[in-house]
Amino acid sequence: MSISLHHLPREGEMENVHLAVEEDDIYSGYNDYNPTFDSEELENDVGFQQAVRTSHGRRPPMTARFPGTAIGARPLASSFGSRIPMASSMGRPMTGAVQDGAARPMTAVRAAGYTSSLTRGSNFDPLGQSRGPAPPLEAKNEDTPEEKIKILEKKVNDLIEESCMAQSIGALQLALEKAKEAGRKERALVRQREQSGNAEHINLDLTYSVLLNLANQYANNEMYPEALNSYQVIVKNKMFSNAGRLKVNMANIYVKQKNYPKAIKFYRMALDQISNAHKEMRIKIMQNIGVVFVRMGQYSDAITSFEHIMSESPNIKTGFNLILCYYAIGDRERMKKAFQKLISVPLGIDDEDKYIPSNDDASSNMVIEAIKNDKLHQMERDLKVLAEKFIMTSAKLIAPAIETSFATGFDWCVDMVKSSQYVELANDLEINKAITYLRQKDFNQIEAVETLKTFEKKDSRVKSAAATNLSFLYFLEKDYDQADRYADLAMNADRYNPAALINKGNTVFVKQDYEKAAEFYKEALRNDSSCTEALYNLGLTYKRLNRLEEALDCFLKLHAILRNSAQVMYQLANLYELLEDPQQAIEWLMQVISVTPTDPRALAKLGELHDGEGDKSQAFQYYYESFRYFPSNIDVIEWLGAYYIETQFCEKAIQYFERATLIQPTQVKWQLMVASCYRRSGNYQKALETYKDIHRKFPENVECLRFLVRLCTDMGLKEVQEYATKLKKVEKMKEIREQRVKSGREGSARGRREGREGSAGSADSGHSSNSTKGERLSAKMRSLPGSNEPYEASSPKEIDASYVDPLGPQMERPKTGAKRRVEDDDFADEELGDDLLPE
């Protein structure tokens, strides 16, 4: 047999290694051995079995000494990993000999599974399984003071981290509790160090972290006295280096408490303790000092701080604040200089051209695409937008103050901007100049219109903005042809401009082409899904098309965006009313009055719905509230008067009909109702005087003469004959007029008669709801009992039959106290842009 070797001797070693000569060569056939190691034949392998049972195959003892061999005193590795030192080459034991009861393997040709630690006759255990498992690791002794201190330190650090994490997710109370617990653990840690005699090894960084976190959490929970005490502990401890910087935090707390003098004091103390090497921090503290001086109204001191910052490290925000301070003290020349400084502040932003990919290099294009919308580029864009906002606001603020007129001042600002790095803002400033005129309701300003018209030949973005505003302007003036023309111009310049599409839809809407208007509004929404004007107008368009479910869907989406919009909630209530769901309509109207509790139209609508549901008392409450906020609504006045007549309180109804008489003095029905209320309440003398007054104003009124005849007859007055004669004369004149009209109609052609009747029908249908109700009331009055009947015959039920629901048909356009989003025809015109006037 042959045995595998796991170590071969180095070159030169074999020259000094002598093998014992035996009759049987145990390595015979080594080169012929199959390397697959057929283990199934090991039991039949005589040589292997003999090697297992005896020391056959081990190295025989050496017969001579060879000093200086490569083996020397080098230890040999056993199969158990131990290394047995060998004696020197002089006098070392023979190779095949047994020393201390252990057999040595042959050097460098040791067979697999043989070790020097095995004694003769031991079992074959090449894997060392007879030794058993390894001993367990020694457990840490946690009772030692050092281990207790380490564990406690870890707990304190974990609590600080948990406190910070809770504060980051908005759990401020939990963050404070964790910070307090960390403070208690840290104090226990200090005591334990002192007891163990390691007081000099106190971890000051940990103490500082605990106190600072506790102070911050107190401040976050608006527990300002406790926060100031915690900061004071840190600041007064001389062992904490650079703790003086925390006086900035203390000053910030005093600002929140509006204790501005003390805030200034602590800001300056912090400034004294920060070296000039920390320039950026010093600049920020000086900015805070300037802002606090502004809040105190000490503009001169604020100007000193802001001017120092602009000379040392100019920035956009400080430049804007400096302009505001100069404006507050009315210094024209310094306003101009500050504006020039503002537009010259370097932003440190790379040119946008670097984000334009080139067609040649594919790898660089990939890099550009990766960085085009990264956080750094977003930060640059935000900074640029902020700078443009400050410059625009400053120009609009100082324009009327630096020159004799607003236009001259604005022109100076435009010239300055044209010569600066913000040259693209010049066009926007000129557009805003025109828009400012419009916001001042100066629609007839020729200069505003001319300014906007000058942009028709500029680049597409500016042209679209100018044309959009011109379209809006002409739409307000009801010049719909010009509005349509400029809406088309704005769309051609920028098809993706939602404002232009809305204005175009509005011009189509007024022409009653609702399907086409809806398409423009939907296209505007596709370009800008957050365009609330387009969504509102689309809902109104669907309502005009009687597609109520789609209109309801639009307004529900809009309500999700504008949660407190009274107009949107009113439209939802109106749609539910049209869908015959009065309870839902009432719910939405309740939300309307929760936002605008003094809206008389919404209150009147609530009264109408409750009246329709049969709840008269609730309807009276809402109608009365509506009358209290707006006592000139004829419909509400009529309902309240009829309600009091129905409930037998005619005296209270008189005040409402008298107010209706003041609002509509030419309508005789209100004066007749006042006289009727006096008559019903038993005050016949006052009723007679009222009827006489009505007769003087309306001498041909038949109802008035009839009641005069009745009253005079019952009261035994001598004027009865006079009024009876007048009544007959008026009735005869009325009959003559009716006969003339009848004969004229009979003599006309049938076609003309039908046309005239159609015209009359159209005119009747065009009457307001008030006229219709007035006719019904007059008809009812004509049916009152004759002079031979008692006055009580005219019962309340008859009066109620003459009453018509005061609000008539459904209302489309709300008149809420909030700012109107819609115009006369219930659709919103596009706004002119962002707020243009400074707050």
C-alpha positions in Angstrom: 0.0 0.0 0.0 0.9 3.6 -0.2 0.1 6.5 2.3 -0.6 10.1 1.2 1.8 12.8 2.2 0.7 16.2 3.6 4.2 17.7 3.8 7.1 17.4 1.3 10.7 18.2 2.3 12.3 21.3 0.9 15.0 21.0 -1.7 18.3 20.1 0.1 16.7 18.5 3.0 16.5 15.1 1.4 20.3 15.0 1.1 20.6 14.8 4.9 17.6 12.5 5.6 18.5 8.8 5.8 15.7 6.3 5.9 16.1 2.9 7.7 16.4 0.0 5.3 13.8 -2.7 5.9 13.1 -5.8 4.0 9.6 -4.6 3.0 9.4 -1.2 1.3 6.3 0.4 2.8 6.3 3.1 0.0 6.4 0.6 -2.9 3.9 1.4 -5.6 3.4 5.0 -4.4 3.6 6.5 -7.9 1.2 3.8 -9.1 -1.5 4.5 -6.5 -4.8 5.8 -7.7 -5.4 9.2 -6.2 -9.1 8.5 -5.7 -8.3 6.6 -2.5 -10.5 3.6 -2.8 -11.5 3.4 1.0 -13.8 0.4 0.4 -10.7 -1.9 0.0 -8.9 -0.7 3.1 -10.1 -3.7 5.1 -8.5 -6.0 2.6 -5.3 -4.0 2.3 -2.7 -6.0 4.3 -0.2 -3.2 4.5 -2.7 -0.7 5.8 -4.0 -3.1 8.5 -0.4 -3.9 9.5 0.3 -0.2 9.8 -2.7 0.3 12.0 -1.9 -2.6 14.4 1.9 -2.1 14.6 4.6 0.5 14.3 5.2 -0.7 10.8 6.0 2.1 8.5 7.5 4.4 11.0 10.9 5.9 10.5 13.8 3.6 11.7 16.5 4.9 14.0 19.3 6.8 12.4 22.7 5.2 12.3 24.8 8.4 12.3 24.8 12.1 13.2 24.8 14.8 10.7 25.5 18.2 12.3 24.0 21.3 10.6 21.1 19.6 8.9 18.1 21.6 7.8 16.0 19.8 10.4 18.1 21.1 13.3 16.1 21.8 16.4 12.9 22.8 14.5 9.7 21.6 16.1 7.5 19.2 14.2 3.7 19.7 14.0 1.5 16.9 15.1 -2.0 16.2 13.8 -3.3 17.8 17.0 -1.7 21.1 16.2 1.0 20.9 18.9 4.7 21.4 18.1 7.3 19.2 19.7 10.7 20.7 20.0 13.5 18.5 18.6 16.9 18.2 20.1 19.9 19.5 18.3 21.5 17.5 15.5 24.2 16.5 17.9 23.1 13.7 20.2 19.5 13.8 19.1 17.5 10.5 19.5 17.3 8.1 16.6 14.6 8.7 14.1 12.8 5.5 14.6 13.4 5.4 18.4 10.7 5.7 21.0 11.2 8.6 23.4 9.1 9.0 26.5 6.7 6.4 25.3 5.8 8.3 22.1 6.6 7.3 18.6 8.1 10.0 16.3 6.8 10.2 12.8 9.2 10.4 9.9 10.3 13.9 9.1 8.5 15.6 6.3 7.0 12.3 5.0 4.6 11.7 7.9 1.6 9.6 7.0 -1.9 10.9 7.3 -3.4 10.3 10.8 -0.1 9.7 12.6 1.0 12.1 15.4 3.9 12.2 17.8 1.5 12.3 20.8 0.1 8.8 20.1 1.6 6.0 22.1 2.1 2.6 20.7 -1.1 0.6 20.6 -3.4 3.6 20.8 -6.6 3.7 18.7 -6.8 5.3 15.3 -8.3 8.8 15.8 -7.2 11.0 13.0 -9.9 13.7 13.8 -9.2 13.9 17.5 -12.7 13.1 18.5 -11.7 11.3 21.6 -10.7 14.6 23.3 -14.3 15.8 23.7 -15.7 19.3 23.1 -13.7 22.4 23.6 -14.1 24.0 27.1 -16.6 26.9 27.3 -15.5 30.5 27.2 -14.9 32.1 30.5 -17.9 34.2 31.5 -17.5 37.9 32.2 -17.8 38.9 35.8 -20.3 41.7 35.9 -20.0 42.2 39.6 -16.7 44.2 39.2 -17.0 48.0 39.5 -15.4 48.5 36.1 -18.0 46.3 34.3 -20.9 48.0 36.2 -19.6 51.4 35.1 -19.3 50.3 31.4 -22.8 48.9 31.4 -24.2 52.1 32.9 -22.3 54.3 30.4 -23.8 52.3 27.6 -27.3 52.7 29.0 -26.8 56.5 29.2 -25.7 56.7 25.6 -28.6 54.6 24.4 -31.1 56.8 26.3 -29.6 59.9 24.6 -29.9 58.3 21.2 -33.5 57.2 21.9 -34.3 60.8 23.0 -32.9 62.3 19.8 -34.8 59.7 17.6 -38.1 60.4 19.4 -37.6 64.2 18.8 -36.9 63.6 15.1 -40.2 61.9 14.6 -42.1 64.5 16.6 -42.6 62.6 19.8 -41.5 65.6 22.0 -42.9 64.4 25.3 -41.2 61.0 24.9 -38.0 62.7 23.9 -38.1 64.7 27.1 -38.8 61.7 29.3 -35.8 59.8 27.8 -33.6 62.9 28.3 -34.6 63.1 32.0 -33.9 59.4 32.5 -30.5 59.8 30.9 -29.8 62.6 33.4 -30.7 60.3 36.3 -28.6 57.5 35.0 -25.6 59.8 34.4 -25.8 61.1 38.0 -25.8 57.5 39.3 -22.8 56.8 37.1 -20.9 59.7 38.6 -21.7 58.5 42.1 -20.6 55.0 41.3 -17.2 56.3 39.9 -16.7 58.3 43.1 -17.5 55.3 45.3 -15.0 53.1 43.3 -12.3 55.7 43.7 -12.2 56.6 40.0 -13.6 60.2 40.4 -10.7 61.6 38.3 -11.9 59.4 35.3 -15.4 61.0 35.1 -16.5 61.2 31.4 -17.1 65.0 30.9 -18.2 64.5 27.3 -21.0 62.2 28.4 -22.1 64.7 31.1 -22.1 67.5 28.5 -24.2 65.5 26.1 -26.8 64.6 28.8 -27.2 68.2 29.9 -27.3 69.6 26.4 -29.9 67.1 25.2 -32.0 67.8 28.3 -31.9 71.5 27.6 -32.8 71.1 24.0 -35.8 68.8 24.8 -37.0 71.4 27.4 -36.9 74.1 24.7 -38.7 71.8 22.2 -41.5 71.3 24.7 -41.7 75.1 25.2 -40.6 74.7 28.9 -38.4 77.7 28.6 -37.5 78.3 32.3 -36.3 74.7 32.7 -34.3 74.9 29.4 -32.6 78.2 30.5 -31.6 76.5 33.8 -30.1 73.5 32.1 -28.2 75.8 29.7 -27.0 77.8 32.7 -25.6 74.7 34.3 -23.5 74.0 31.3 -22.4 77.6 30.7 -21.3 78.1 34.3 -19.2 74.9 34.4 -15.6 75.9 33.6 -14.7 72.3 32.8 -16.8 72.4 29.6 -14.8 74.0 26.8 -16.6 76.2 24.3 -19.8 76.1 26.4 -20.2 79.9 25.9 -21.6 79.2 22.5 -24.7 77.9 24.1 -25.6 81.4 25.0 -26.9 81.7 21.4 -29.5 79.0 22.3 -30.4 81.0 25.5 -30.8 84.1 23.4 -33.1 82.3 21.0 -35.3 81.3 23.9 -35.5 84.9 25.1 -36.6 85.9 21.5 -39.4 83.4 21.7 -40.4 84.9 25.1 -40.2 88.4 23.4 -37.6 89.5 25.9 -35.6 91.3 23.3 -33.2 93.3 25.4 -32.0 90.1 27.2 -31.8 88.3 23.8 -29.5 91.1 22.5 -27.4 90.8 25.7 -26.8 87.0 25.3 -26.2 87.3 21.6 -23.4 89.8 22.2 -22.0 87.6 25.1 -21.9 84.7 22.7 -20.3 86.9 20.0 -17.5 87.8 22.5 -16.7 84.2 23.2 -16.4 83.1 19.6 -13.1 83.8 17.9 -12.7 85.4 14.5 -11.7 82.0 13.2 -15.4 81.0 13.2 -16.5 83.7 10.8 -19.7 82.1 9.6 -21.0 81.6 13.1 -20.3 85.2 14.0 -22.1 86.4 10.8 -25.2 84.4 11.8 -25.3 85.8 15.3 -25.0 89.3 13.9 -28.0 88.5 11.6 -30.0 87.5 14.7 -29.0 90.7 16.4 -30.2 92.8 13.5 -33.5 90.9 13.3 -34.1 91.4 17.0 -33.4 95.2 16.6 -36.0 95.3 13.8 -38.6 93.7 16.1 -37.8 96.3 18.7 -38.2 99.0 16.1 -34.6 100.2 16.5 -33.9 100.4 12.7 -30.7 102.4 13.1 -29.1 99.7 15.2 -30.4 97.0 12.9 -28.9 98.9 9.9 -25.5 98.9 11.7 -25.5 95.1 12.0 -26.8 94.5 8.5 -24.3 96.9 6.9 -21.4 95.1 8.7 -22.6 91.8 7.4 -22.9 93.1 3.8 -19.3 94.4 4.0 -17.9 91.2 5.5 -19.9 88.4 4.0 -22.9 89.7 1.8 -25.9 87.4 1.4 -29.4 87.7 -0.1 -31.4 87.6 3.1 -29.3 90.3 4.8 -29.5 92.5 1.7 -33.2 92.3 1.7 -33.5 93.1 5.4 -31.3 96.1 4.9 -33.6 97.4 2.1 -36.6 97.0 4.5 -34.8 99.0 7.2 -34.0 101.8 4.8 -37.6 101.8 3.6 -38.8 102.0 7.2 -36.7 105.2 7.9 -37.5 106.6 4.4 -33.9 107.0 3.1 -34.2 107.1 -0.7 -30.6 107.2 -1.6 -29.6 104.4 0.7 -32.5 102.3 -0.6 -31.0 102.6 -4.1 -27.5 101.7 -2.9 -28.9 98.7 -0.9 -30.8 97.5 -4.0 -27.7 97.7 -6.0 -25.8 95.7 -3.4 -28.6 93.2 -3.3 -28.5 92.4 -7.1 -24.7 92.2 -6.9 -24.5 89.5 -4.2 -22.8 86.4 -5.6 -24.9 83.3 -5.3 -22.0 80.8 -5.9 -24.1 78.8 -8.3 -22.7 77.1 -11.4 -24.0 78.0 -14.8 -27.0 76.0 -15.9 -25.2 75.2 -19.2 -23.2 72.5 -17.5 -26.4 70.5 -17.1 -27.0 70.5 -20.9 -25.8 67.1 -22.2 -23.6 67.1 -25.2 -24.2 64.7 -28.1 -20.6 63.4 -28.3 -19.6 61.9 -25.0 -22.0 59.2 -23.7 -20.4 58.8 -20.3 -20.5 62.5 -19.6 -24.1 62.6 -20.6 -24.9 59.9 -18.1 -23.1 61.9 -15.4 -25.1 65.0 -16.3 -28.4 63.1 -16.2 -27.4 61.8 -12.7 -26.6 65.2 -11.3 -29.4 67.1 -13.1 -31.9 66.6 -10.3 -29.7 65.7 -7.3 -30.0 67.5 -4.0 -27.2 69.9 -4.8 -28.8 71.1 -8.0 -32.2 71.4 -6.2 -30.5 73.5 -3.5 -29.0 75.8 -6.2 -32.4 76.2 -7.8 -34.1 77.0 -4.5 -31.4 79.6 -3.7 -31.9 81.2 -7.1 -35.7 81.3 -6.7 -35.3 82.9 -3.3 -33.0 85.5 -4.7 -35.4 86.4 -7.5 -38.3 86.6 -5.0 -36.3 89.0 -2.8 -35.3 91.2 -5.8 -38.9 91.3 -7.2 -40.4 92.2 -3.8 -37.7 94.8 -3.1 -38.4 96.5 -6.5 -42.1 96.6 -5.9 -41.6 97.9 -2.4 -39.1 100.8 -3.1 -40.4 101.8 -6.6 -43.0 104.3 -5.3 -40.6 105.6 -2.7 -37.3 106.3 -4.6 -38.9 108.4 -7.3 -41.8 110.8 -7.6 -44.0 108.2 -9.2 -44.4 104.4 -9.2 -43.6 104.0 -12.9 -40.4 106.1 -12.7 -39.1 104.1 -9.7 -40.0 100.8 -11.3 -38.2 101.8 -14.5 -35.0 102.6 -12.4 -35.2 99.1 -10.8 -35.6 97.5 -14.2 -32.6 99.4 -15.6 -30.5 98.2 -12.6 -31.6 94.6 -13.0 -30.8 94.6 -16.7 -27.2 95.5 -16.0 -26.9 92.7 -13.3 -26.6 89.0 -13.3 -30.4 88.7 -13.1 -31.0 90.2 -16.5 -33.7 87.6 -17.2 -35.7 89.2 -14.3 -36.1 92.5 -16.2 -39.0 91.2 -18.3 -40.8 89.8 -15.3 -40.4 93.1 -13.5 -42.0 94.9 -16.4 -44.9 92.5 -16.5 -45.3 92.9 -12.7 -45.4 96.6 -13.2 -48.4 96.3 -15.5 -50.0 93.7 -13.1 -49.6 96.1 -10.2 -51.7 98.6 -12.1 -54.3 95.9 -12.6 -54.3 94.9 -8.9 -54.9 98.6 -8.0 -58.1 98.3 -10.2 -56.6 100.7 -12.6 -57.9 98.8 -15.6 -58.0 101.9 -17.9 -54.2 102.5 -17.5 -53.1 102.6 -21.1 -49.5 102.1 -19.9 -50.3 98.8 -18.3 -51.9 97.5 -21.5 -49.1 98.9 -23.7 -46.5 97.4 -21.4 -48.0 94.0 -21.8 -48.4 94.4 -25.5 -44.7 95.1 -25.9 -43.9 91.5 -25.0 -45.7 90.0 -28.0 -42.4 90.0 -29.8 -40.3 88.7 -26.9 -39.4 85.1 -26.2 -42.1 82.5 -25.8 -42.2 82.4 -22.0 -42.5 86.1 -21.6 -44.9 86.4 -24.5 -47.2 83.7 -23.0 -47.2 85.4 -19.6 -48.1 88.8 -21.0 -50.7 87.5 -23.4 -52.3 85.5 -20.5 -52.6 88.7 -18.4 -54.0 90.7 -21.4 -56.6 88.0 -22.0 -57.6 88.1 -18.3 -57.8 91.9 -18.5 -60.1 92.0 -21.5 -62.2 89.2 -20.0 -62.9 91.3 -17.0 -63.9 94.2 -19.3 -66.3 91.7 -21.1 -64.4 92.2 -24.3 -64.6 88.5 -25.1 -63.2 88.7 -28.6 -60.0 90.4 -27.5 -59.8 88.0 -24.5 -60.1 85.1 -27.0 -57.5 86.5 -29.3 -54.9 86.9 -26.5 -55.7 83.5 -25.1 -54.9 82.0 -28.4 -51.7 84.0 -28.6 -50.7 82.8 -25.1 -51.4 79.2 -26.1 -49.4 79.4 -29.3 -46.5 80.8 -27.4 -46.7 78.1 -24.7 -49.2 75.3 -25.2 -48.4 73.9 -21.8 -49.3 77.1 -20.0 -52.4 76.1 -17.8 -53.3 79.8 -17.3 -53.6 80.3 -21.0 -55.8 77.2 -21.4 -58.1 78.3 -18.6 -58.6 81.7 -20.1 -59.3 80.1 -23.4 -61.8 77.8 -21.8 -63.5 80.8 -20.1 -64.0 82.6 -23.4 -65.6 79.5 -24.8 -67.7 79.1 -21.7 -69.3 82.5 -22.1 -70.3 81.5 -25.6 -72.1 78.5 -24.0 -70.0 75.9 -25.8 -69.6 73.9 -22.6 -68.2 70.7 -24.2 -65.3 72.6 -25.8 -64.7 74.5 -22.6 -64.4 71.3 -20.7 -61.8 70.0 -23.1 -59.6 73.1 -22.4 -60.0 72.8 -18.7 -59.0 69.1 -18.9 -56.0 69.9 -20.9 -55.0 72.5 -18.3 -55.3 69.8 -15.7 -53.1 67.4 -17.7 -50.4 70.0 -17.8 -50.7 70.9 -14.2 -52.7 68.5 -12.0 -52.6 71.0 -9.1 -54.4 73.7 -11.0 -57.4 74.3 -8.8 -59.0 76.9 -11.1 -59.2 74.5 -13.9 -60.8 71.8 -11.7 -63.3 74.3 -10.3 -64.3 75.5 -13.7 -64.6 71.9 -15.0 -67.0 71.1 -12.2 -69.2 74.1 -13.1 -69.1 73.1 -16.8 -70.3 69.6 -16.0 -73.0 71.1 -13.9 -74.2 73.3 -16.8 -74.1 70.1 -19.0 -76.3 68.4 -16.3 -73.6 65.8 -15.8 -74.0 66.0 -12.0 -72.1 62.9 -11.0 -69.0 64.1 -12.9 -69.4 67.6 -11.4 -69.6 66.1 -7.9 -66.4 64.1 -8.5 -64.6 67.3 -9.6 -65.7 69.2 -6.5 -64.9 66.3 -4.1 -61.3 66.2 -5.6 -61.1 69.9 -5.2 -62.3 69.7 -1.6 -59.4 67.3 -0.9 -57.0 70.0 -2.0 -58.8 73.1 -0.6 -60.2 71.8 2.7 -61.6 75.1 3.9 -62.9 76.6 0.7 -66.4 77.8 1.2 -67.1 78.1 -2.5 -66.2 74.4 -3.0 -68.4 73.2 -0.1 -71.3 75.4 -1.3 -71.1 73.8 -4.8 -71.1 70.3 -3.2 -74.2 71.2 -1.2 -75.9 72.6 -4.4 -75.1 69.4 -6.3 -76.5 67.2 -3.6 -79.6 69.3 -3.6 -79.9 68.8 -7.4 -79.4 65.1 -6.8 -82.3 65.2 -4.4 -80.3 64.4 -1.3 -81.3 67.2 1.0 -79.6 65.7 4.1 -76.2 65.7 2.4 -76.8 69.2 1.2 -77.5 70.3 4.7 -74.4 68.6 6.0 -72.2 70.5 3.4 -73.9 73.8 4.1 -73.2 73.3 7.8 -69.5 73.0 6.9 -69.9 76.2 4.9 -71.2 78.2 7.8 -68.5 76.7 10.0 -65.9 78.4 7.8 -67.9 81.6 7.1 -70.5 81.8 9.9 -71.7 85.3 8.7 -72.6 84.3 5.2 -76.3 85.3 4.8 -76.8 83.4 1.5 -75.7 80.1 3.0 -77.8 80.6 6.1 -80.9 81.4 3.9 -80.2 78.2 1.9 -80.1 76.2 5.0 -83.4 77.7 6.0 -84.9 76.8 2.7 -83.8 73.2 2.9 -85.1 72.8 6.5 -88.4 74.4 5.4 -88.6 71.8 2.6 -88.0 69.1 5.1 -90.9 70.4 7.2 -88.8 71.7 10.1 -90.2 75.2 10.4 -88.5 76.1 13.7 -85.1 75.3 12.4 -85.8 77.1 9.1 -86.9 80.1 11.1 -83.6 80.1 13.0 -81.5 80.1 9.9 -83.7 82.7 8.1 -83.5 85.0 11.1 -79.7 84.7 11.3 -79.5 85.5 7.5 -81.8 88.5 8.0 -79.6 89.7 10.9 -76.4 89.7 8.8 -78.1 90.9 5.6 -81.4 92.7 6.2 -82.0 93.5 2.6 -82.8 90.1 1.1 -86.4 90.4 -0.1 -86.8 86.6 -0.2 -85.8 86.2 3.5 -88.0 89.2 4.5 -91.0 87.7 2.7 -90.5 84.3 4.4 -90.1 85.8 7.8 -93.2 87.9 7.4 -95.3 85.0 6.2 -94.0 82.9 9.1 -95.2 85.3 11.6 -98.6 85.7 9.9 -98.9 81.9 9.9 -98.1 81.7 13.6 -100.6 84.4 14.4 -98.0 87.1 15.3 -99.1 89.7 12.8 -97.6 92.6 14.8 -94.1 91.1 14.4 -94.6 90.6 10.7 -95.2 94.4 10.2 -91.5 95.3 10.7 -90.4 92.9 8.0 -93.0 94.1 5.4 -92.1 97.8 6.3 -88.5 97.0 5.5 -89.6 95.4 2.2 -91.5 98.6 1.5 -88.2 100.6 2.0 -86.3 98.3 -0.3 -89.0 98.2 -3.1 -91.1 101.4 -2.6 -92.8 101.0 -6.0 -94.2 97.5 -5.2 -97.7 98.1 -3.7 -97.9 94.5 -2.4 -95.6 95.2 0.6 -97.7 98.2 1.7 -100.9 96.2 1.3 -99.3 93.5 3.5 -98.5 96.1 6.2 -102.1 97.3 6.1 -103.4 93.7 6.2 -101.2 93.0 9.3 -102.7 96.0 11.1 -106.2 94.9 10.1 -105.6 91.3 11.3 -104.2 92.5 14.6 -107.3 94.6 15.3 -105.7 98.0 14.8 -108.4 99.2 12.3 -107.6 102.9 12.6 -103.9 102.3 11.7 -105.0 100.0 8.9 -107.3 102.7 7.5 -104.6 105.3 7.6 -102.2 102.9 5.8 -104.8 102.1 3.1 -105.4 105.8 2.6 -101.7 106.4 2.2 -101.5 103.6 -0.3 -104.5 105.1 -2.2 -102.7 108.4 -2.5 -99.6 106.7 -4.0 -101.5 104.2 -6.1 -104.9 105.7 -6.9 -105.8 103.0 -9.4 -105.1 100.0 -7.2 -108.4 98.0 -7.0 -107.5 96.0 -3.9 -106.7 99.1 -1.9 -110.1 100.7 -2.8 -112.0 97.5 -1.9 -110.5 97.4 1.6 -111.1 101.1 2.0 -114.8 100.6 1.2 -115.0 97.7 3.6 -113.3 99.5 6.5 -115.3 102.8 6.0 -118.5 100.8 5.9 -117.8 98.8 9.0 -116.5 101.9 10.9 -119.5 104.0 9.7 -117.4 106.7 8.0 -118.8 109.1 5.5 -116.0 108.6 3.0 -117.4 105.2 2.0 -119.5 106.7 -0.8 -116.4 108.5 -2.2 -114.3 105.4 -2.2 -117.2 103.3 -3.7 -117.5 105.7 -6.6 -113.7 105.6 -7.2 -113.8 101.8 -7.0 -116.5 101.6 -9.7 -114.7 104.0 -11.9 -111.4 102.1 -11.6 -113.1 98.8 -12.2 -114.9 100.2 -15.3 -111.6 101.6 -16.7 -110.0 98.2 -16.1 -112.8 96.4 -18.0 -112.4 98.9 -20.9 -108.7 98.2 -21.1 -109.2 94.5 -21.0 -111.8 94.7 -23.8 -109.5 96.8 -26.0 -106.7 94.2 -25.5 -109.1 91.4 -26.3 -110.4 93.0 -29.5 -106.9 93.8 -30.6 -105.9 90.2 -30.2 -108.9 88.9 -32.1 -108.3 91.3 -35.0 -104.7 90.2 -35.4 -103.5 87.2 -37.4 -103.2 83.9 -35.7 -99.5 83.8 -36.4 -98.9 87.2 -35.0 -101.0 86.4 -32.0 -99.0 83.3 -31.3 -95.8 85.2 -31.7 -97.0 87.8 -29.3 -98.1 85.2 -26.8 -94.7 83.5 -27.1 -93.0 86.8 -26.4 -95.2 87.4 -23.5 -94.5 83.9 -22.2 -90.7 84.6 -22.5 -91.0 87.8 -20.7 -93.0 86.1 -17.9 -90.4 83.4 -17.6 -87.7 86.0 -17.4 -89.2 87.7 -14.4 -87.4 87.3 -11.2 -88.6 85.0 -8.5 -89.7 88.1 -6.5 -92.0 89.3 -9.3 -93.6 85.8 -9.6 -94.2 85.7 -5.8 -95.6 89.2 -5.9 -98.1 88.3 -8.5 -99.2 85.3 -6.4 -99.5 87.4 -3.4 -101.6 90.0 -5.3 -103.8 87.2 -6.7 -104.4 86.0 -3.2 -105.2 89.5 -2.0 -107.8 89.9 -4.8 -109.5 86.7 -3.5 -110.0 88.2 0.0 -113.6 88.3 1.3 -116.0 91.0 0.3 -117.3 93.9 2.4 -120.3 91.9 3.7 -118.0 89.2 5.2 -116.3 89.5 8.6 -112.5 90.3 8.7 -111.8 87.0 10.4 -112.9 85.2 7.3 -109.4 85.7 5.9 -107.7 82.9 7.8 -104.0 82.3 8.2 -104.3 79.3 6.0 -105.3 81.5 3.1 -102.3 83.8 3.6 -100.0 80.8 3.8 -101.4 79.6 0.5 -100.2 82.8 -1.2 -96.7 82.3 0.1 -94.1 81.0 -2.3 -90.7 79.5 -1.4 -88.6 82.6 -1.1 -85.4 81.4 -2.7 -87.0 80.0 -5.8 -84.9 77.8 -8.0 -81.4 76.5 -7.0 -78.6 78.9 -6.7 -75.4 78.3 -8.6 -73.1 81.1 -7.5 -72.3 81.4 -3.8 -72.0 84.8 -2.3 -69.8 84.0 0.7 -67.8 86.2 2.8 -64.6 84.6 1.5 -62.7 85.8 -1.5 -64.6 84.9 -4.6 -62.9 82.5 -7.0 -65.5 82.8 -9.7 -66.8 85.7 -11.8 -70.4 86.6 -12.9 -70.9 83.3 -14.8 -69.7 81.0 -12.1 -66.3 80.1 -13.5 -62.9 81.1 -12.2 -60.7 83.4 -14.2 -57.0 82.6 -14.0 -55.2 84.6 -11.4 -52.4 87.0 -12.4 -49.7 85.0 -10.7 -48.2 85.1 -7.3 -48.9 87.8 -4.7 -47.4 90.9 -6.1 -47.7 93.3 -3.3 -45.4 92.9 -0.2 -46.9 92.0 3.0 
